[in-house]
Amino acid sequence: MENHFGWWLPLNISAHGAGIDKLINVIHVFMVVLFVGWGLFFLYCLIRFRSRSGHKANTTVQHFKLPVYLEVGILIFEIFLLVFLSSPIWYDVKIAFPAEKDAVVVRIVAEQFAWNIHYPGKDGKFGPTKPELMDGSNPLGLDRSHPDAKDDIFTINNLHVPVNKPVIVHLMSKDVIHSFFLPVMRVKQDAIPGHEIPIWFEANQTGEYEIACAQLCGISHFRMKGQFFVDTQENFDKFLAEEAASLAAESGEGTVNPAAEAPAPPAEAPANPEGSHHE
Ligand SMILES: [Cu+2]
């Protein structure tokens, strides 16, 4: 994985990134101006009204016009920031979701200390999950006996998405509050137990990036790190096909796949002669 982090903002490969970065930059410059401005004013007051030989410190309230004008100017600028810079981005990211049929839809279930990533498979339907089915090999508690769940794919800490296509994530948590953070996508959303929170994003550059947990969620919070792959559509389809193939191979050994049940009786046949010794 390349390092995408430096002194300022990380690499931006998000369709929303330019607007978010602009807002961050404008706010930072504005804060520096305010900090330096108020700092200078503070120093001016310390010197101007200090006690010195022949002068008592002046503590009477001074009514200057200039600070009032400055305050009003700052207020107007802050309203401008909120209405014209911040709200349009908020609307794009939090309200104007793409239709699910035009997007790749993924469920992500956070837990201490991993990201469980759930794809609906070929049928486009997520199978039901049940807490009582959760174990080491089935961290999502996916009910494989349900028809919608048979083709569902899951990975741990490996999120694949296609480039230049909207992605909708339904974010959940199994235990404590985590925060799903894709720095290069400018995506950060808390995952809260008992809530399913939708987020969406669109990546515009392929590569291998990082998923981080941005909420101190326990003793091993630091290793709650996943890989975020932005693939070409072709590679994304290949990833899904490979996962589906390995799922078919796995379920071929079990009894979940109906196709695997057909050769089962012959397998029992050799057991019968052994049993007949006891008769
Ligand atoms: Cu976490």
py3Dmol code that shows the C-alpha trace and the ligand (Angstrom):
import py3Dmol

protein = """\
ATOM      1  CA  MET A   1       0.000   0.000   0.000  1.00  0.00           C
ATOM      2  CA  GLU A   2       1.409   3.396  -0.960  1.00  0.00           C
ATOM      3  CA  ASN A   3       1.599   6.130   1.613  1.00  0.00           C
ATOM      4  CA  HIS A   4      -1.086   8.703   0.847  1.00  0.00           C
ATOM      5  CA  PHE A   5      -0.475  10.838   3.925  1.00  0.00           C
ATOM      6  CA  GLY A   6       1.728  13.888   4.291  1.00  0.00           C
ATOM      7  CA  TRP A   7       1.687  17.248   6.020  1.00  0.00           C
ATOM      8  CA  TRP A   8      -1.648  18.377   4.647  1.00  0.00           C
ATOM      9  CA  LEU A   9      -4.725  16.516   3.411  1.00  0.00           C
ATOM     10  CA  PRO A  10      -4.283  12.965   2.102  1.00  0.00           C
ATOM     11  CA  LEU A  11      -4.671  12.078  -1.552  1.00  0.00           C
ATOM     12  CA  ASN A  12      -8.176  12.830  -2.798  1.00  0.00           C
ATOM     13  CA  ILE A  13      -9.817  10.323  -5.151  1.00  0.00           C
ATOM     14  CA  SER A  14     -13.414  11.144  -4.264  1.00  0.00           C
ATOM     15  CA  ALA A  15     -16.036  12.693  -6.517  1.00  0.00           C
ATOM     16  CA  HIS A  16     -17.005  14.875  -3.511  1.00  0.00           C
ATOM     17  CA  GLY A  17     -13.448  15.480  -2.378  1.00  0.00           C
ATOM     18  CA  ALA A  18     -12.746  18.792  -4.107  1.00  0.00           C
ATOM     19  CA  GLY A  19     -15.708  20.521  -2.426  1.00  0.00           C
ATOM     20  CA  ILE A  20     -14.906  19.060   0.999  1.00  0.00           C
ATOM     21  CA  ASP A  21     -11.225  20.016   0.697  1.00  0.00           C
ATOM     22  CA  LYS A  22     -12.140  23.539  -0.365  1.00  0.00           C
ATOM     23  CA  LEU A  23     -14.341  23.895   2.726  1.00  0.00           C
ATOM     24  CA  ILE A  24     -11.564  22.546   4.989  1.00  0.00           C
ATOM     25  CA  ASN A  25      -9.013  24.912   3.426  1.00  0.00           C
ATOM     26  CA  VAL A  26     -11.241  27.992   3.639  1.00  0.00           C
ATOM     27  CA  ILE A  27     -12.098  27.265   7.285  1.00  0.00           C
ATOM     28  CA  HIS A  28      -8.426  26.751   8.180  1.00  0.00           C
ATOM     29  CA  VAL A  29      -7.338  30.017   6.564  1.00  0.00           C
ATOM     30  CA  PHE A  30     -10.244  31.796   8.250  1.00  0.00           C
ATOM     31  CA  MET A  31      -9.251  30.336  11.647  1.00  0.00           C
ATOM     32  CA  VAL A  32      -5.631  31.439  11.179  1.00  0.00           C
ATOM     33  CA  VAL A  33      -6.771  34.976  10.310  1.00  0.00           C
ATOM     34  CA  LEU A  34      -9.047  35.081  13.388  1.00  0.00           C
ATOM     35  CA  PHE A  35      -6.363  33.617  15.658  1.00  0.00           C
ATOM     36  CA  VAL A  36      -3.674  36.061  14.527  1.00  0.00           C
ATOM     37  CA  GLY A  37      -6.138  38.973  14.513  1.00  0.00           C
ATOM     38  CA  TRP A  38      -7.465  38.372  18.028  1.00  0.00           C
ATOM     39  CA  GLY A  39      -3.910  37.607  19.239  1.00  0.00           C
ATOM     40  CA  LEU A  40      -2.654  40.961  17.970  1.00  0.00           C
ATOM     41  CA  PHE A  41      -5.652  42.752  19.495  1.00  0.00           C
ATOM     42  CA  PHE A  42      -4.933  41.038  22.837  1.00  0.00           C
ATOM     43  CA  LEU A  43      -1.280  42.148  22.733  1.00  0.00           C
ATOM     44  CA  TYR A  44      -2.351  45.695  21.797  1.00  0.00           C
ATOM     45  CA  CYS A  45      -4.685  45.832  24.828  1.00  0.00           C
ATOM     46  CA  LEU A  46      -1.990  44.494  27.169  1.00  0.00           C
ATOM     47  CA  ILE A  47       0.388  47.255  26.120  1.00  0.00           C
ATOM     48  CA  ARG A  48      -2.055  50.109  25.548  1.00  0.00           C
ATOM     49  CA  PHE A  49      -3.873  49.837  28.908  1.00  0.00           C
ATOM     50  CA  ARG A  50      -1.006  48.572  31.076  1.00  0.00           C
ATOM     51  CA  SER A  51      -0.002  50.120  34.383  1.00  0.00           C
ATOM     52  CA  ARG A  52       3.288  51.998  34.114  1.00  0.00           C
ATOM     53  CA  SER A  53       5.032  54.776  36.022  1.00  0.00           C
ATOM     54  CA  GLY A  54       2.705  57.747  36.096  1.00  0.00           C
ATOM     55  CA  HIS A  55      -0.213  55.600  34.773  1.00  0.00           C
ATOM     56  CA  LYS A  56      -2.696  53.329  36.508  1.00  0.00           C
ATOM     57  CA  ALA A  57      -3.914  50.328  34.481  1.00  0.00           C
ATOM     58  CA  ASN A  58      -7.096  51.426  32.707  1.00  0.00           C
ATOM     59  CA  THR A  59      -9.907  48.924  33.351  1.00  0.00           C
ATOM     60  CA  THR A  60     -12.875  50.983  32.230  1.00  0.00           C
ATOM     61  CA  VAL A  61     -14.835  49.486  29.325  1.00  0.00           C
ATOM     62  CA  GLN A  62     -13.930  51.109  26.013  1.00  0.00           C
ATOM     63  CA  HIS A  63     -16.594  51.381  23.297  1.00  0.00           C
ATOM     64  CA  PHE A  64     -14.852  51.312  19.905  1.00  0.00           C
ATOM     65  CA  LYS A  65     -16.755  51.100  16.630  1.00  0.00           C
ATOM     66  CA  LEU A  66     -14.161  48.950  14.807  1.00  0.00           C
ATOM     67  CA  PRO A  67     -14.623  45.687  16.803  1.00  0.00           C
ATOM     68  CA  VAL A  68     -18.386  45.876  16.211  1.00  0.00           C
ATOM     69  CA  TYR A  69     -17.870  46.160  12.432  1.00  0.00           C
ATOM     70  CA  LEU A  70     -15.375  43.273  12.567  1.00  0.00           C
ATOM     71  CA  GLU A  71     -17.791  41.067  14.512  1.00  0.00           C
ATOM     72  CA  VAL A  72     -20.582  41.741  12.037  1.00  0.00           C
ATOM     73  CA  GLY A  73     -18.193  41.016   9.136  1.00  0.00           C
ATOM     74  CA  ILE A  74     -17.197  37.694  10.715  1.00  0.00           C
ATOM     75  CA  LEU A  75     -20.835  36.796  11.260  1.00  0.00           C
ATOM     76  CA  ILE A  76     -21.684  37.539   7.617  1.00  0.00           C
ATOM     77  CA  PHE A  77     -18.733  35.442   6.450  1.00  0.00           C
ATOM     78  CA  GLU A  78     -19.780  32.539   8.687  1.00  0.00           C
ATOM     79  CA  ILE A  79     -23.320  32.654   7.280  1.00  0.00           C
ATOM     80  CA  PHE A  80     -21.813  32.641   3.778  1.00  0.00           C
ATOM     81  CA  LEU A  81     -19.694  29.575   4.726  1.00  0.00           C
ATOM     82  CA  LEU A  82     -22.678  27.708   6.090  1.00  0.00           C
ATOM     83  CA  VAL A  83     -25.135  28.526   3.315  1.00  0.00           C
ATOM     84  CA  PHE A  84     -22.966  28.565   0.199  1.00  0.00           C
ATOM     85  CA  LEU A  85     -20.017  26.264   0.947  1.00  0.00           C
ATOM     86  CA  SER A  86     -21.064  23.790   3.615  1.00  0.00           C
ATOM     87  CA  SER A  87     -24.759  23.117   2.940  1.00  0.00           C
ATOM     88  CA  PRO A  88     -24.392  22.165  -0.753  1.00  0.00           C
ATOM     89  CA  ILE A  89     -21.733  19.570   0.169  1.00  0.00           C
ATOM     90  CA  TRP A  90     -23.858  18.273   3.035  1.00  0.00           C
ATOM     91  CA  TYR A  91     -26.785  17.938   0.631  1.00  0.00           C
ATOM     92  CA  ASP A  92     -24.703  15.993  -1.934  1.00  0.00           C
ATOM     93  CA  VAL A  93     -23.148  13.644   0.598  1.00  0.00           C
ATOM     94  CA  LYS A  94     -25.942  13.108   3.118  1.00  0.00           C
ATOM     95  CA  ILE A  95     -29.200  13.679   1.263  1.00  0.00           C
ATOM     96  CA  ALA A  96     -28.876  13.284  -2.552  1.00  0.00           C
ATOM     97  CA  PHE A  97     -28.275   9.516  -2.583  1.00  0.00           C
ATOM     98  CA  PRO A  98     -28.080   7.740  -5.941  1.00  0.00           C
ATOM     99  CA  ALA A  99     -30.685   5.058  -6.682  1.00  0.00           C
ATOM    100  CA  GLU A 100     -29.632   1.636  -5.372  1.00  0.00           C
ATOM    101  CA  LYS A 101     -30.068   0.141  -8.846  1.00  0.00           C
ATOM    102  CA  ASP A 102     -27.380   2.501 -10.216  1.00  0.00           C
ATOM    103  CA  ALA A 103     -24.947   1.809  -7.393  1.00  0.00           C
ATOM    104  CA  VAL A 104     -22.912  -0.962  -5.829  1.00  0.00           C
ATOM    105  CA  VAL A 105     -24.575  -1.713  -2.498  1.00  0.00           C
ATOM    106  CA  VAL A 106     -22.561  -3.150   0.377  1.00  0.00           C
ATOM    107  CA  ARG A 107     -23.283  -3.831   4.044  1.00  0.00           C
ATOM    108  CA  ILE A 108     -20.425  -3.204   6.429  1.00  0.00           C
ATOM    109  CA  VAL A 109     -20.678  -4.492   9.980  1.00  0.00           C
ATOM    110  CA  ALA A 110     -18.011  -3.214  12.335  1.00  0.00           C
ATOM    111  CA  GLU A 111     -16.886  -5.267  15.305  1.00  0.00           C
ATOM    112  CA  GLN A 112     -14.009  -5.283  17.753  1.00  0.00           C
ATOM    113  CA  PHE A 113     -11.690  -5.307  15.781  1.00  0.00           C
ATOM    114  CA  ALA A 114     -12.570  -5.844  12.152  1.00  0.00           C
ATOM    115  CA  TRP A 115     -14.740  -4.706   9.262  1.00  0.00           C
ATOM    116  CA  ASN A 116     -17.121  -7.402   7.990  1.00  0.00           C
ATOM    117  CA  ILE A 117     -17.980  -6.633   4.409  1.00  0.00           C
ATOM    118  CA  HIS A 118     -21.119  -8.173   2.949  1.00  0.00           C
ATOM    119  CA  TYR A 119     -22.014  -8.234  -0.763  1.00  0.00           C
ATOM    120  CA  PRO A 120     -25.484  -9.398  -1.842  1.00  0.00           C
ATOM    121  CA  GLY A 121     -24.124 -11.684  -4.595  1.00  0.00           C
ATOM    122  CA  LYS A 122     -25.672 -12.241  -8.041  1.00  0.00           C
ATOM    123  CA  ASP A 123     -29.322 -11.905  -6.931  1.00  0.00           C
ATOM    124  CA  GLY A 124     -28.677  -8.405  -5.547  1.00  0.00           C
ATOM    125  CA  LYS A 125     -30.470  -9.338  -2.308  1.00  0.00           C
ATOM    126  CA  PHE A 126     -28.839  -9.455   1.093  1.00  0.00           C
ATOM    127  CA  GLY A 127     -29.616 -12.659   2.948  1.00  0.00           C
ATOM    128  CA  PRO A 128     -30.963 -12.326   6.491  1.00  0.00           C
ATOM    129  CA  THR A 129     -28.519 -12.328   9.394  1.00  0.00           C
ATOM    130  CA  LYS A 130     -29.144 -13.579  12.918  1.00  0.00           C
ATOM    131  CA  PRO A 131     -27.057 -12.896  16.006  1.00  0.00           C
ATOM    132  CA  GLU A 132     -27.391 -16.534  17.181  1.00  0.00           C
ATOM    133  CA  LEU A 133     -25.654 -17.741  13.996  1.00  0.00           C
ATOM    134  CA  MET A 134     -22.596 -15.550  14.539  1.00  0.00           C
ATOM    135  CA  ASP A 135     -19.337 -17.396  15.111  1.00  0.00           C
ATOM    136  CA  GLY A 136     -15.713 -17.300  13.955  1.00  0.00           C
ATOM    137  CA  SER A 137     -16.494 -18.645  10.477  1.00  0.00           C
ATOM    138  CA  ASN A 138     -19.733 -16.667  10.125  1.00  0.00           C
ATOM    139  CA  PRO A 139     -19.052 -13.257  11.679  1.00  0.00           C
ATOM    140  CA  LEU A 140     -22.133 -11.750  10.017  1.00  0.00           C
ATOM    141  CA  GLY A 141     -24.474 -14.450  11.328  1.00  0.00           C
ATOM    142  CA  LEU A 142     -25.648 -15.004   7.766  1.00  0.00           C
ATOM    143  CA  ASP A 143     -28.484 -17.515   7.485  1.00  0.00           C
ATOM    144  CA  ARG A 144     -27.236 -19.616   4.538  1.00  0.00           C
ATOM    145  CA  SER A 145     -30.442 -21.668   4.495  1.00  0.00           C
ATOM    146  CA  HIS A 146     -32.366 -18.647   3.217  1.00  0.00           C
ATOM    147  CA  PRO A 147     -32.562 -18.401  -0.618  1.00  0.00           C
ATOM    148  CA  ASP A 148     -31.364 -14.754  -0.623  1.00  0.00           C
ATOM    149  CA  ALA A 149     -28.269 -15.696   1.384  1.00  0.00           C
ATOM    150  CA  LYS A 150     -27.002 -18.592  -0.736  1.00  0.00           C
ATOM    151  CA  ASP A 151     -24.951 -16.401  -3.095  1.00  0.00           C
ATOM    152  CA  ASP A 152     -23.959 -13.733  -0.561  1.00  0.00           C
ATOM    153  CA  ILE A 153     -20.270 -12.949  -0.361  1.00  0.00           C
ATOM    154  CA  PHE A 154     -18.413 -11.658   2.643  1.00  0.00           C
ATOM    155  CA  THR A 155     -14.854 -10.595   3.295  1.00  0.00           C
ATOM    156  CA  ILE A 156     -13.057  -9.374   6.372  1.00  0.00           C
ATOM    157  CA  ASN A 157     -11.195  -6.065   6.078  1.00  0.00           C
ATOM    158  CA  ASN A 158     -11.231  -6.165   2.273  1.00  0.00           C
ATOM    159  CA  LEU A 159     -13.499  -3.694   0.567  1.00  0.00           C
ATOM    160  CA  HIS A 160     -13.537  -3.808  -3.233  1.00  0.00           C
ATOM    161  CA  VAL A 161     -15.449  -1.197  -5.221  1.00  0.00           C
ATOM    162  CA  PRO A 162     -15.471  -0.316  -8.913  1.00  0.00           C
ATOM    163  CA  VAL A 163     -14.065   3.017 -10.076  1.00  0.00           C
ATOM    164  CA  ASN A 164     -16.395   5.809 -11.306  1.00  0.00           C
ATOM    165  CA  LYS A 165     -19.508   4.166  -9.921  1.00  0.00           C
ATOM    166  CA  PRO A 166     -21.519   5.238  -6.872  1.00  0.00           C
ATOM    167  CA  VAL A 167     -21.167   2.977  -3.855  1.00  0.00           C
ATOM    168  CA  ILE A 168     -23.784   2.849  -1.096  1.00  0.00           C
ATOM    169  CA  VAL A 169     -22.676   1.402   2.228  1.00  0.00           C
ATOM    170  CA  HIS A 170     -25.142   0.372   4.925  1.00  0.00           C
ATOM    171  CA  LEU A 171     -23.050   0.737   8.024  1.00  0.00           C
ATOM    172  CA  MET A 172     -23.671  -1.136  11.269  1.00  0.00           C
ATOM    173  CA  SER A 173     -21.852  -2.222  14.396  1.00  0.00           C
ATOM    174  CA  LYS A 174     -22.057  -5.450  16.400  1.00  0.00           C
ATOM    175  CA  ASP A 175     -20.666  -4.123  19.651  1.00  0.00           C
ATOM    176  CA  VAL A 176     -19.406  -0.606  20.365  1.00  0.00           C
ATOM    177  CA  ILE A 177     -19.267   2.652  18.428  1.00  0.00           C
ATOM    178  CA  HIS A 178     -16.711   2.505  15.616  1.00  0.00           C
ATOM    179  CA  SER A 179     -16.075   5.043  12.894  1.00  0.00           C
ATOM    180  CA  PHE A 180     -15.719   3.997   9.277  1.00  0.00           C
ATOM    181  CA  PHE A 181     -12.987   6.161   7.790  1.00  0.00           C
ATOM    182  CA  LEU A 182     -11.783   6.219   4.183  1.00  0.00           C
ATOM    183  CA  PRO A 183      -9.314   9.127   4.200  1.00  0.00           C
ATOM    184  CA  VAL A 184      -8.786   9.171   0.419  1.00  0.00           C
ATOM    185  CA  MET A 185     -12.578   9.269  -0.084  1.00  0.00           C
ATOM    186  CA  ARG A 186     -13.169  11.981   2.560  1.00  0.00           C
ATOM    187  CA  VAL A 187     -15.659   9.565   4.155  1.00  0.00           C
ATOM    188  CA  LYS A 188     -16.013   9.304   7.910  1.00  0.00           C
ATOM    189  CA  GLN A 189     -19.116   7.950   9.577  1.00  0.00           C
ATOM    190  CA  ASP A 190     -19.728   6.507  13.016  1.00  0.00           C
ATOM    191  CA  ALA A 191     -21.029   2.930  13.127  1.00  0.00           C
ATOM    192  CA  ILE A 192     -23.513   2.693  15.973  1.00  0.00           C
ATOM    193  CA  PRO A 193     -24.961  -0.510  17.468  1.00  0.00           C
ATOM    194  CA  GLY A 194     -28.671  -0.810  16.696  1.00  0.00           C
ATOM    195  CA  HIS A 195     -28.524   1.626  13.788  1.00  0.00           C
ATOM    196  CA  GLU A 196     -28.127   1.068  10.080  1.00  0.00           C
ATOM    197  CA  ILE A 197     -26.578   4.213   8.650  1.00  0.00           C
ATOM    198  CA  PRO A 198     -26.359   4.685   4.892  1.00  0.00           C
ATOM    199  CA  ILE A 199     -23.415   6.529   3.324  1.00  0.00           C
ATOM    200  CA  TRP A 200     -22.360   6.882  -0.266  1.00  0.00           C
ATOM    201  CA  PHE A 201     -19.281   7.813  -2.243  1.00  0.00           C
ATOM    202  CA  GLU A 202     -17.731   7.530  -5.675  1.00  0.00           C
ATOM    203  CA  ALA A 203     -14.046   6.855  -6.300  1.00  0.00           C
ATOM    204  CA  ASN A 204     -12.416   8.268  -9.411  1.00  0.00           C
ATOM    205  CA  GLN A 205      -9.002   6.594  -9.320  1.00  0.00           C
ATOM    206  CA  THR A 206      -8.074   2.921  -9.051  1.00  0.00           C
ATOM    207  CA  GLY A 207      -5.607   1.747  -6.432  1.00  0.00           C
ATOM    208  CA  GLU A 208      -5.149   0.201  -3.018  1.00  0.00           C
ATOM    209  CA  TYR A 209      -5.983   2.427  -0.060  1.00  0.00           C
ATOM    210  CA  GLU A 210      -6.828   2.201   3.626  1.00  0.00           C
ATOM    211  CA  ILE A 211      -9.892   1.763   5.827  1.00  0.00           C
ATOM    212  CA  ALA A 212      -9.319   3.048   9.344  1.00  0.00           C
ATOM    213  CA  CYS A 213     -11.422   3.084  12.466  1.00  0.00           C
ATOM    214  CA  ALA A 214     -11.620   6.705  13.623  1.00  0.00           C
ATOM    215  CA  GLN A 215     -13.220   6.012  16.999  1.00  0.00           C
ATOM    216  CA  LEU A 216     -11.240   4.692  19.957  1.00  0.00           C
ATOM    217  CA  CYS A 217     -13.191   1.443  20.245  1.00  0.00           C
ATOM    218  CA  GLY A 218     -11.126  -0.726  22.575  1.00  0.00           C
ATOM    219  CA  ILE A 219      -7.713  -2.119  23.367  1.00  0.00           C
ATOM    220  CA  SER A 220      -6.936  -3.245  19.784  1.00  0.00           C
ATOM    221  CA  HIS A 221      -8.441  -0.236  18.052  1.00  0.00           C
ATOM    222  CA  PHE A 222      -5.085   0.361  16.352  1.00  0.00           C
ATOM    223  CA  ARG A 223      -5.318  -2.836  14.324  1.00  0.00           C
ATOM    224  CA  MET A 224      -8.833  -2.173  13.042  1.00  0.00           C
ATOM    225  CA  LYS A 225      -7.412  -1.431   9.660  1.00  0.00           C
ATOM    226  CA  GLY A 226      -8.739  -2.675   6.350  1.00  0.00           C
ATOM    227  CA  GLN A 227      -7.789  -2.499   2.726  1.00  0.00           C
ATOM    228  CA  PHE A 228      -9.845  -0.462   0.317  1.00  0.00           C
ATOM    229  CA  PHE A 229      -9.437  -1.498  -3.307  1.00  0.00           C
ATOM    230  CA  VAL A 230     -10.747   0.701  -6.087  1.00  0.00           C
ATOM    231  CA  ASP A 231     -10.846  -1.632  -9.096  1.00  0.00           C
ATOM    232  CA  THR A 232     -11.644  -1.229 -12.745  1.00  0.00           C
ATOM    233  CA  GLN A 233     -15.149  -2.585 -13.455  1.00  0.00           C
ATOM    234  CA  GLU A 234     -13.466  -5.602 -15.079  1.00  0.00           C
ATOM    235  CA  ASN A 235     -11.342  -6.388 -11.994  1.00  0.00           C
ATOM    236  CA  PHE A 236     -14.308  -5.792  -9.700  1.00  0.00           C
ATOM    237  CA  ASP A 237     -16.387  -8.321 -11.654  1.00  0.00           C
ATOM    238  CA  LYS A 238     -13.415 -10.709 -11.490  1.00  0.00           C
ATOM    239  CA  PHE A 239     -13.227 -10.281  -7.701  1.00  0.00           C
ATOM    240  CA  LEU A 240     -16.948 -11.082  -7.348  1.00  0.00           C
ATOM    241  CA  ALA A 241     -16.643 -14.068  -9.690  1.00  0.00           C
ATOM    242  CA  GLU A 242     -13.658 -15.450  -7.750  1.00  0.00           C
ATOM    243  CA  GLU A 243     -15.442 -15.029  -4.424  1.00  0.00           C
ATOM    244  CA  ALA A 244     -18.559 -16.705  -5.862  1.00  0.00           C
ATOM    245  CA  ALA A 245     -16.439 -19.576  -7.177  1.00  0.00           C
ATOM    246  CA  SER A 246     -14.718 -20.156  -3.836  1.00  0.00           C
ATOM    247  CA  LEU A 247     -18.108 -19.965  -2.093  1.00  0.00           C
ATOM    248  CA  ALA A 248     -19.458 -22.635  -4.465  1.00  0.00           C
ATOM    249  CA  ALA A 249     -16.393 -24.803  -3.787  1.00  0.00           C
ATOM    250  CA  GLU A 250     -16.856 -24.407  -0.008  1.00  0.00           C
ATOM    251  CA  SER A 251     -20.573 -25.112   0.012  1.00  0.00           C
ATOM    252  CA  GLY A 252     -19.940 -28.130  -2.261  1.00  0.00           C
ATOM    253  CA  GLU A 253     -18.355 -29.778   0.795  1.00  0.00           C
ATOM    254  CA  GLY A 254     -21.301 -28.958   3.030  1.00  0.00           C
ATOM    255  CA  THR A 255     -24.995 -29.645   2.574  1.00  0.00           C
ATOM    256  CA  VAL A 256     -26.074 -26.039   1.900  1.00  0.00           C
ATOM    257  CA  ASN A 257     -25.747 -26.336  -1.876  1.00  0.00           C
ATOM    258  CA  PRO A 258     -28.530 -28.600  -3.236  1.00  0.00           C
ATOM    259  CA  ALA A 259     -26.161 -29.750  -6.004  1.00  0.00           C
ATOM    260  CA  ALA A 260     -23.909 -31.265  -3.353  1.00  0.00           C
ATOM    261  CA  GLU A 261     -26.725 -33.298  -1.890  1.00  0.00           C
ATOM    262  CA  ALA A 262     -27.099 -35.460  -5.007  1.00  0.00           C
ATOM    263  CA  PRO A 263     -23.794 -37.357  -4.685  1.00  0.00           C
ATOM    264  CA  ALA A 264     -24.343 -37.794  -0.946  1.00  0.00           C
ATOM    265  CA  PRO A 265     -26.181 -41.177  -1.008  1.00  0.00           C
ATOM    266  CA  PRO A 266     -23.346 -43.000  -2.836  1.00  0.00           C
ATOM    267  CA  ALA A 267     -21.002 -41.687  -0.150  1.00  0.00           C
ATOM    268  CA  GLU A 268     -23.111 -43.474   2.445  1.00  0.00           C
ATOM    269  CA  ALA A 269     -23.110 -46.722   0.470  1.00  0.00           C
ATOM    270  CA  PRO A 270     -19.595 -47.862   1.500  1.00  0.00           C
ATOM    271  CA  ALA A 271     -20.592 -47.315   5.120  1.00  0.00           C
ATOM    272  CA  ASN A 272     -23.336 -49.947   4.900  1.00  0.00           C
ATOM    273  CA  PRO A 273     -21.124 -53.035   4.494  1.00  0.00           C
ATOM    274  CA  GLU A 274     -19.255 -51.988   7.646  1.00  0.00           C
ATOM    275  CA  GLY A 275     -22.586 -51.632   9.434  1.00  0.00           C
ATOM    276  CA  SER A 276     -23.649 -55.079   8.186  1.00  0.00           C
ATOM    277  CA  HIS A 277     -20.820 -56.727  10.178  1.00  0.00           C
ATOM    278  CA  HIS A 278     -22.734 -55.929  13.289  1.00  0.00           C
ATOM    279  CA  GLU A 279     -25.869 -57.691  12.075  1.00  0.00           C
TER     280      GLU A 279
END
"""
ligand_1 = """\
1
CU
Cu -13.222 0.432 15.826
"""
view = py3Dmol.view(width=600, height=400)
view.addModel(protein, "pdb")
view.setStyle({"model": 0}, {"cartoon": {"style": "trace"}})
view.addModel(ligand_1, "xyz")
view.setStyle({"model": 1}, {"stick": {}})
view.zoomTo()
view.show()
